[in-house]
Amino acid sequence: MLAVSLAVMPLVAGVKRRVGQRMGSRALEADASETTLCVWLSAILLAGLGLNALFGWWWADPLAGLGVAYVALREGLEHWNADTVDPCC
């Protein structure tokens, strides 16, 4: 499923972004950003699992977990420190 996510989700994010811009929908554009975040999280997870499965690198799974935690923390802090609050999002 991760491989499918990596193949499909960038296309979905691009379509959401284009439609959101055409409609003037900040909510849909924000959803496109979240879909892009899903792609990055899938890539990190797939890399960790793949390295462990292919090469037996046990440390790749915890490293992938740290990568996911970093992305989540960065995203959370970015939204926590946002200058403007959009009531619709």
N, C-alpha and C positions, 0 to 999 in steps of 0.2 A: 504493500500500500504506500510506503514511503516513496518508492520509485515512481509510482503513478502520480503522487502528489507533486513530486519534483517536475514531472513532465507537464501536468495540467495546470497547476496553480499559477505559474507565471502568466499563462495565457488568460486565465480568469481575472487575475489582478489587472492586466492591461486593459481588458474589456471594461471592467468596473471603473477604472480610472478615466477612460475615454468617455464612457456614458455619464459618469459623474461630472466631468467637465462640461459636456454638452448640456446637461440638465442644470448645471449650476448647483449641484448637490454636494455640499461639503461632507455630509454624512456618507455618501457613497464613495467619495474620494478617500475618506478615512477608512472605510471598509476595504478599499483597494490596498491601502498601506498595511492593514492587518493581514490581508491575504499574502502580501509580500513577506511579512514577518513569518507567516506559516511556512513559506518556502524555505526561509533561512533555518527555521527550527527543524524542518524535515531533513535538510541537507546536513546539519550538524549531527542529528540523531543517526542518519544513515551512515555517515562517515564513521562514527564511533562503533556502531554495530558491525559495519563492514570490516574495519580494521581488526576488531576482535575476532570475527569469524574467519577471515582470510589468513591472518598472521598470528593469531593467538595473543594479540597484545591486550592483555586484561585491563591495562590502564586506559585504554581508549574509551571504554564506557564511562568511567568517572570523569575523564577529561571532557567528553561530550556533555555530560551532566553539568559540568562547570560552564561550558559554553552556552548551554540553554539558560542557566541561571544568570549569566552575564547579560544575555540578550533581554531576558525578562526584566532584570533590574534596570538596565539602561532605558528600556521602553517605559517602565513604570516611573522612573525619575523624570523622564522627558515630559510625561503627561502630568505629573505632580507639580512640576515647576512651570507649567504652561502659563504664559502671560494673560491669555484671554480664555474665558470659559464660554464655550458655545452651548447654550441651553438645549439645543436639539441633539447633541452628541453625547 
